[in-house]
Amino acid sequence: MMLRRQALALGSLLLSAVTLGGWTLFRSKGQEPLLLSARDDSDGQHYAVGYRLDGKQVFATQVTQRCHDIINHPTLNLALFVARRPGTESYLIDLRDGRLLQTITAQANRHFYGHAVIHKSGEWLYATENDTTDPGRGLLGVYRFVDERLVHSGEISTHGIGPHQVSWMPDGETLVVANGGIRTEAESRVEMNLNAMQPSLVLMQRDGTLLSKETLTQQMNSVRHLGIASDGTIVAGQQFMGDAFERSELLAIKRPGQPFQAFPVADQQLAAMGHYTASVAVHSGLRLVALTAPRGNRFFIWDLDSGALRLDAALPDCAGVGAVADGFVVTSGQGRCRFYDCRQSELLPKPLDLPTGLWDNHLHLA
């Protein structure tokens, strides 16, 4: 059975707090946060949706292609729902009513890889893309906001193959790219080069200038998702493409001034992950890192500084995770979305009053 991957990209810590069901969430811009995601219905139709955290649906906009990540504009009431690899359409949505403002179509011989970021100025957007004439050659498509519409402006290399997630360093100017290292064709998710993978973690300037490029010790450990702490610590979740009997280091870290290397995860937890992680999130305030492993049906939280395990919990088809005021929210394709209050020594889940199931890939708070 194919597991549904989700990710909960909640972004940086928001500004003030709201109480919901006995626990605290941050409030964005004086309003209750709007939870954005992609969902399918029972007939397999795709939707871009927005929900308040009390379960109220704000919008459900039908779209043609399945989406992956969501990124909202820093000043305008709009968000981009980014196509899942190898999708060719991404959707600019009005967050007030769900109106589809624009369908962004990939350039010729390009497709989206599922993630994007918007510069703090609100003028520029960078999306991970594939050059299908040289399958896997990683690009950031560069788009400019003109009259609340996105116009393609150019592209820059990610200095690697198969880029997945792109994020900002705390300075808001330096880009971090997780190059998965896997070549794929234009309309396929089939891996073409597993014996010659080239995964890497890249730091680069917005003009494309390479600052650093680092790899892990295992060539077949595909770097996929990123969590960035306020002090510049980078945490990356991997997907291992090697043999099932091999040990794989599925969580890695790059602390400021230090090399990119494995995070100290015990063998018991590594074995439970099934060579696959879906989402990683850092809580800068509490100095914690959370990771989902849907194939192993496990959810983990560690101390970011000491590496001490704080939580190893069973959670069927868990995938999306993100930091909120007092801990983490985690989603499940087969059950309830949950909140873990991480202020106490014992981390216990509380259910969110959101629809169960059919959540797709990433969630984002705007």
Summary of the structure (lengths in Angstrom):
residues: 366
radius of gyration: 18.7
end to end distance: 32.5
largest distance: 53.7
contacts: 1313
relative contact order: 0.16
helix: 2%
strand: 53%
